[in-house]
Amino acid sequence: MGNGARWRVTCKVFRPVPLPIPDLDYLHQTLDTLLAIPSPVGRTQEATEWCRKTLCDWAPTEIHVSRKGVLSATFAGKKADEPRGITAHLDTLGGLVKTINPNGRFHLFQLGNYSWNSIENEAVRVFAQNGRCYCGSVIVANASHHLHQGENGNAEVPRNENTIEVRLDACANSAEEVAELGIEIGDFVAFEPRTIWSEGYVRSRFLDDKALVACLLAALKAIYDSNTPFTQRTTVFLTNYEEQEHGGASGWPADLSELLALDVAPVGEGQQSKESRCTLCVADADGPYDVELGQKLRRLARENDVELLPDVFPKYASDAGAARKAGLDARFALIGPGVDATHGIERTHIEALEATTKMIIAYLTC
């Protein structure tokens, strides 16, 4: 080469194939529909059936509902040497009729775990044995403000299983009249979700975990609408006892190599999670999640311009933990949107739901 000549070196820069784009309107509509279907732990059949029919509309695969009530669907992938699982749960907090008082009010047995004050004054639906559904309210006993001394009214009354009761919107002024309505001990009680969208935020009960079910369905639909193949054979699970900590305890394929759980990331003091971001749960009450799978998810987030925030939740458990305790020999990880006021009137942002959906798509197709 003569003087002044230069070598021209061409470097190939790796650029990931663009992900299928999730339909946020579909995600929004799916979440609204799911939130409107009562599904307290143990009474999830209607929500499960809705999801089954929804998947049947566009997913060319066999869908199975186990004896326990877990919905599963397996999708073929380009490979099957490292089969994957992905799970979210349809069950929510709720209650059962526990004790019917002489005045026709009744106390609740908690389904899941929550603070009694978080459900005070909430509207409920009571599902009677005769098939009827009755409306009511959760109130503190002797609730009238004017019956108490001082300016604080009934604020001095402790909120617990003995003072919080359900008042039926029906002629039920005695235990006998409650029985005549067809309501018995053990009947299910569902709390109203009170869903509101505003300025990109969604505020509602039961974003745990219906927001993640909506994200998962939106991700699957985006994959199918774009004819994008799954990287590995993948089994999708929608469980129904997560709030009782055994939703993920059974039903997994024996050859599963990875399981990605989808659940909410609590936002609050001492936490890095944000309502507008997706979180990677590094560890929870059951200990750390898999380092290798966590690194893979961090890489996918970087490649697809998703800000993935690592966080640790010491008082938190998931279906991944239930599967681990049941002996599933697989790698585990958990992601989800930042959610404020978990197990209460929860709130997150559409940006977090979009980011989570993009992470699901990336995990399933990259």
C-alpha positions as CSV (number, residue, x, y, z in Angstrom):
1,M,0.0,0.0,0.0
2,G,1.4,3.4,-0.9
3,N,2.1,6.3,1.4
4,G,-1.0,7.9,2.7
5,A,-3.2,4.9,2.0
6,R,-5.5,3.7,4.9
7,W,-7.0,0.5,5.8
8,R,-10.8,0.6,5.8
9,V,-12.1,-1.7,8.6
10,T,-15.8,-2.5,8.7
11,C,-17.0,-3.5,12.1
12,K,-20.3,-5.4,12.4
13,V,-22.3,-4.1,15.3
14,F,-24.8,-6.6,16.8
15,R,-28.3,-5.1,16.8
16,P,-31.1,-7.3,18.2
17,V,-34.1,-8.0,16.0
18,P,-36.9,-5.6,17.0
19,L,-39.4,-7.1,19.4
20,P,-43.0,-7.5,18.5
21,I,-44.9,-4.4,19.6
22,P,-47.5,-5.0,22.3
23,D,-51.0,-3.5,21.8
24,L,-51.5,-1.3,24.8
25,D,-55.2,-0.8,24.1
26,Y,-55.6,-4.6,24.2
27,L,-53.6,-4.7,27.5
28,H,-55.8,-2.0,28.9
29,Q,-59.1,-3.7,27.9
30,T,-57.9,-7.1,29.1
31,L,-56.9,-5.8,32.5
32,D,-60.3,-4.0,32.8
33,T,-62.1,-7.3,32.0
34,L,-60.1,-9.4,34.4
35,L,-60.5,-6.9,37.2
36,A,-64.3,-7.0,36.7
37,I,-64.4,-10.8,37.2
38,P,-64.4,-11.7,40.9
39,S,-61.8,-14.4,41.6
40,P,-61.0,-14.7,45.3
41,V,-58.7,-17.6,46.2
42,G,-60.7,-20.8,45.7
43,R,-63.3,-19.3,43.4
44,T,-61.4,-18.5,40.2
45,Q,-63.3,-20.7,37.7
46,E,-64.9,-17.8,35.9
47,A,-61.6,-15.9,35.4
48,T,-59.9,-19.1,34.3
49,E,-62.6,-19.9,31.8
50,W,-62.4,-16.4,30.4
51,C,-58.6,-16.8,29.9
52,R,-59.1,-20.2,28.3
53,K,-61.6,-18.8,25.8
54,T,-59.4,-15.8,25.1
55,L,-56.4,-18.0,24.4
56,C,-58.5,-20.3,22.2
57,D,-59.4,-17.4,20.0
58,W,-55.9,-17.0,18.6
59,A,-53.5,-19.5,20.2
60,P,-53.1,-22.6,18.1
61,T,-52.2,-24.9,21.0
62,E,-53.9,-27.3,23.4
63,I,-55.1,-25.6,26.6
64,H,-55.5,-27.7,29.8
65,V,-57.1,-27.0,33.2
66,S,-55.9,-29.2,35.9
67,R,-58.0,-30.8,38.7
68,K,-56.7,-28.1,41.0
69,G,-57.8,-25.5,38.5
70,V,-54.5,-24.3,37.1
71,L,-54.7,-23.3,33.4
72,S,-51.7,-24.4,31.3
73,A,-50.8,-24.0,27.6
74,T,-47.7,-25.3,25.9
75,F,-46.3,-23.5,22.8
76,A,-43.7,-25.1,20.5
77,G,-40.4,-23.3,20.1
78,K,-37.5,-23.3,17.7
79,K,-35.8,-25.5,20.2
80,A,-36.8,-27.8,23.1
81,D,-33.5,-28.5,24.8
82,E,-34.1,-25.9,27.5
83,P,-37.9,-25.8,28.0
84,R,-39.3,-22.7,29.8
85,G,-42.2,-21.9,32.0
86,I,-43.9,-18.6,32.7
87,T,-46.5,-18.0,35.3
88,A,-49.0,-15.4,36.7
89,H,-51.9,-15.9,39.1
90,L,-55.6,-15.3,38.7
91,D,-56.6,-15.6,42.4
92,T,-57.0,-12.5,44.5
93,L,-57.6,-11.6,48.1
94,G,-61.1,-12.2,49.4
95,G,-63.0,-13.8,52.3
96,L,-65.3,-16.4,53.5
97,V,-68.4,-16.1,55.7
98,K,-67.0,-17.2,59.1
99,T,-69.5,-16.4,61.8
100,I,-73.0,-15.1,61.4
101,N,-74.1,-12.8,64.3
102,P,-77.6,-12.6,65.8
103,N,-78.1,-9.2,64.1
104,G,-77.6,-10.6,60.6
105,R,-74.1,-9.3,60.2
106,F,-71.2,-11.7,59.7
107,H,-67.4,-11.9,60.3
108,L,-64.9,-12.8,57.6
109,F,-62.2,-15.5,57.3
110,Q,-59.4,-14.0,55.3
111,L,-58.4,-15.4,51.9
112,G,-54.8,-14.3,51.5
113,N,-53.3,-11.8,53.9
114,Y,-54.3,-8.2,54.3
115,S,-54.8,-5.5,57.0
116,W,-58.4,-5.3,58.3
117,N,-58.4,-1.5,57.9
118,S,-57.6,-1.9,54.2
119,I,-61.1,-3.3,53.5
120,E,-63.1,-1.1,55.8
121,N,-66.1,0.5,54.0
122,E,-65.5,-1.6,50.9
123,A,-68.4,-2.9,48.8
124,V,-68.6,-6.7,48.5
125,R,-70.4,-9.4,46.7
126,V,-71.5,-12.5,48.6
127,F,-72.0,-15.7,46.6
128,A,-74.7,-17.8,48.3
129,Q,-75.0,-21.6,48.0
130,N,-78.3,-21.2,46.1
131,G,-76.5,-19.4,43.2
132,R,-77.6,-15.9,44.2
133,C,-75.2,-13.0,44.6
134,Y,-75.9,-10.4,47.3
135,C,-74.3,-7.0,47.7
136,G,-73.0,-5.6,51.0
137,S,-70.4,-3.5,52.8
138,V,-67.5,-4.2,55.1
139,I,-67.9,-2.0,58.2
140,V,-66.7,-1.8,61.8
141,A,-69.2,-3.0,64.4
142,N,-71.4,-0.3,65.7
143,A,-70.2,2.0,62.9
144,S,-72.4,5.1,63.4
145,H,-70.1,8.0,64.4
146,H,-72.7,9.6,66.6
147,L,-72.9,6.6,68.9
148,H,-69.3,7.2,70.2
149,Q,-68.0,9.7,72.7
150,G,-65.6,12.4,71.6
151,E,-64.6,13.8,68.2
152,N,-62.9,10.7,67.0
153,G,-66.1,8.7,66.8
154,N,-65.4,5.0,66.3
155,A,-61.7,5.6,65.6
156,E,-60.8,4.1,69.0
157,V,-62.4,0.7,68.0
158,P,-59.6,-1.7,67.0
159,R,-60.0,-3.2,63.6
160,N,-59.7,-7.0,63.7
161,E,-61.5,-10.2,62.9
162,N,-63.9,-9.6,65.8
163,T,-64.9,-6.0,65.0
164,I,-64.9,-6.0,61.2
165,E,-68.2,-7.3,59.8
166,V,-70.2,-7.5,56.6
167,R,-73.6,-5.7,56.4
168,L,-75.8,-7.2,53.7
169,D,-77.9,-5.1,51.4
170,A,-80.9,-7.4,52.0
171,C,-83.5,-8.1,54.6
172,A,-81.2,-9.9,57.0
173,N,-81.6,-8.7,60.6
174,S,-81.0,-12.1,62.2
175,A,-79.0,-15.2,61.6
176,E,-82.3,-16.9,60.6
177,E,-83.0,-14.3,57.9
178,V,-79.4,-14.7,56.6
179,A,-80.0,-18.5,56.3
180,E,-83.2,-17.8,54.4
181,L,-81.2,-15.9,51.8
182,G,-79.2,-19.1,51.2
183,I,-76.0,-17.7,52.8
184,E,-74.0,-20.2,54.8
185,I,-70.7,-20.5,56.7
186,G,-68.0,-20.8,54.1
187,D,-69.6,-18.8,51.3
188,F,-67.3,-16.7,49.2
189,V,-67.0,-12.9,49.6
190,A,-65.4,-10.8,46.9
191,F,-64.3,-7.2,47.3
192,E,-65.1,-4.6,44.6
193,P,-62.0,-3.6,42.6
194,R,-62.9,0.1,42.1
195,T,-60.8,0.4,39.0
196,I,-59.9,3.9,37.7
197,W,-57.5,5.0,35.0
198,S,-56.2,8.5,35.1
199,E,-53.1,10.2,33.5
200,G,-51.6,6.8,32.6
201,Y,-52.1,5.4,36.1
202,V,-54.4,2.6,36.9
203,R,-55.7,2.4,40.5
204,S,-57.5,-0.7,41.6
205,R,-57.6,-3.6,43.9
206,F,-56.2,-6.8,42.6
207,L,-53.5,-5.5,40.2
208,D,-51.8,-8.3,42.1
209,D,-51.8,-10.2,40.0
210,K,-54.3,-9.5,37.2
211,A,-52.1,-6.7,35.8
212,L,-49.5,-9.5,35.2
213,V,-52.0,-11.8,33.6
214,A,-53.0,-8.9,31.3
215,C,-49.3,-8.3,30.5
216,L,-48.8,-12.0,29.7
217,L,-51.8,-12.2,27.4
218,A,-50.8,-9.0,25.6
219,A,-47.3,-10.4,25.1
220,L,-48.6,-13.7,23.8
221,K,-50.9,-12.0,21.4
222,A,-48.2,-9.7,20.1
223,I,-46.0,-12.8,19.5
224,Y,-48.7,-14.5,17.5
225,D,-49.9,-11.5,15.6
226,S,-46.3,-10.9,14.4
227,N,-45.7,-14.6,13.6
228,T,-42.6,-14.5,15.8
229,P,-41.5,-18.0,17.0
230,F,-40.8,-18.9,20.6
231,T,-37.1,-19.5,21.3
232,Q,-37.8,-22.6,23.4
233,R,-40.8,-24.8,24.0
234,T,-42.7,-22.7,26.6
235,T,-45.5,-23.7,29.0
236,V,-47.7,-20.9,30.3
237,F,-49.4,-21.3,33.7
238,L,-52.2,-19.3,35.2
239,T,-52.4,-20.4,38.8
240,N,-55.2,-20.1,41.4
241,Y,-53.8,-20.4,44.9
242,E,-50.8,-18.1,44.9
243,E,-52.3,-15.9,47.7
244,Q,-52.3,-19.0,49.9
245,E,-48.7,-19.8,48.9
246,H,-49.3,-23.1,47.1
247,G,-50.5,-22.0,43.6
248,G,-47.2,-23.0,42.0
249,A,-46.7,-26.2,43.9
250,S,-47.7,-28.7,41.2
251,G,-48.3,-29.3,37.5
252,W,-45.0,-28.3,36.1
253,P,-43.4,-30.3,33.2
254,A,-40.6,-32.5,34.7
255,D,-38.1,-31.2,32.0
256,L,-38.6,-27.5,32.7
257,S,-35.3,-25.7,32.9
258,E,-36.4,-22.2,33.7
259,L,-39.4,-20.6,35.3
260,L,-40.2,-16.9,35.1
261,A,-42.8,-15.8,37.6
262,L,-44.8,-12.6,37.0
263,D,-45.9,-10.6,40.0
264,V,-46.1,-7.1,41.4
265,A,-43.1,-5.3,42.8
266,P,-44.0,-3.4,46.0
267,V,-43.2,0.3,46.0
268,G,-42.4,2.1,49.2
269,E,-39.7,3.3,51.6
270,G,-36.5,1.4,51.3
271,Q,-37.4,-0.1,47.9
272,Q,-36.0,0.8,44.5
273,S,-39.1,-0.2,42.6
274,K,-41.1,2.6,40.8
275,E,-44.6,2.7,39.5
276,S,-43.4,3.5,36.1
277,R,-40.7,0.8,35.8
278,C,-40.4,-3.0,35.6
279,T,-38.6,-4.6,38.5
280,L,-36.3,-7.7,38.7
281,C,-36.8,-9.3,42.1
282,V,-33.3,-10.4,43.1
283,A,-34.5,-12.1,46.4
284,D,-37.6,-12.4,48.6
285,A,-38.6,-14.2,51.8
286,D,-37.5,-17.6,50.2
287,G,-34.0,-16.3,49.4
288,P,-32.3,-15.3,46.2
289,Y,-33.5,-16.0,42.7
290,D,-31.2,-17.6,40.1
291,V,-28.2,-15.4,39.3
292,E,-27.7,-16.8,35.7
293,L,-31.3,-16.2,34.8
294,G,-31.3,-12.8,36.4
295,Q,-28.2,-11.8,34.3
296,K,-30.0,-13.0,31.2
297,L,-33.0,-10.8,32.0
298,R,-30.7,-7.8,32.6
299,R,-29.1,-8.3,29.3
300,L,-32.5,-8.6,27.5
301,A,-33.5,-5.3,29.2
302,R,-30.4,-3.5,28.0
303,E,-30.8,-4.8,24.4
304,N,-34.4,-3.7,24.3
305,D,-34.1,-0.3,26.0
306,V,-36.1,-1.4,29.1
307,E,-35.0,0.1,32.5
308,L,-35.1,-3.0,34.7
309,L,-34.7,-2.1,38.4
310,P,-33.3,-4.8,40.7
311,D,-35.0,-5.0,44.2
312,V,-35.2,-7.2,47.2
313,F,-38.5,-8.0,49.1
314,P,-37.9,-9.6,52.5
315,K,-41.6,-10.1,53.3
316,Y,-42.7,-11.4,49.9
317,A,-43.4,-14.8,48.3
318,S,-44.4,-16.0,44.9
319,D,-45.4,-19.1,42.8
320,A,-41.7,-19.5,42.0
321,G,-41.1,-20.1,45.7
322,A,-43.9,-22.6,45.9
323,A,-42.4,-24.5,42.9
324,R,-39.0,-24.5,44.5
325,K,-40.3,-25.8,47.8
326,A,-42.2,-28.5,45.9
327,G,-39.0,-29.7,44.4
328,L,-39.0,-28.3,40.8
329,D,-35.4,-28.6,39.6
330,A,-35.2,-25.4,37.5
331,R,-33.8,-21.9,37.5
332,F,-36.2,-19.2,38.8
333,A,-36.7,-15.5,38.3
334,L,-39.4,-12.9,38.9
335,I,-40.2,-9.7,37.2
336,G,-43.1,-7.3,37.5
337,P,-44.3,-3.6,37.5
338,G,-43.8,-1.4,40.4
339,V,-47.1,-1.3,42.4
340,D,-47.9,1.1,45.2
341,A,-50.0,0.0,48.3
342,T,-50.0,-3.7,47.6
343,H,-52.8,-5.7,49.0
344,G,-54.8,-2.5,49.3
345,I,-56.0,0.0,46.7
346,E,-53.1,-0.6,44.4
347,R,-51.6,1.6,41.7
348,T,-49.2,1.4,38.8
349,H,-48.6,3.1,35.5
350,I,-49.1,2.0,31.9
351,E,-45.3,2.6,31.4
352,A,-44.5,-0.2,33.9
353,L,-47.1,-2.5,32.3
354,E,-45.6,-1.8,28.8
355,A,-42.1,-2.4,30.1
356,T,-43.1,-5.6,31.7
357,T,-44.8,-6.8,28.6
358,K,-41.8,-6.0,26.5
359,M,-39.6,-8.0,28.9
360,I,-42.0,-11.0,28.6
361,I,-41.8,-10.8,24.8
362,A,-38.0,-10.6,24.9
363,Y,-37.7,-13.5,27.3
364,L,-40.0,-15.7,25.2
365,T,-38.6,-14.9,21.7
366,C,-34.8,-14.1,22.3
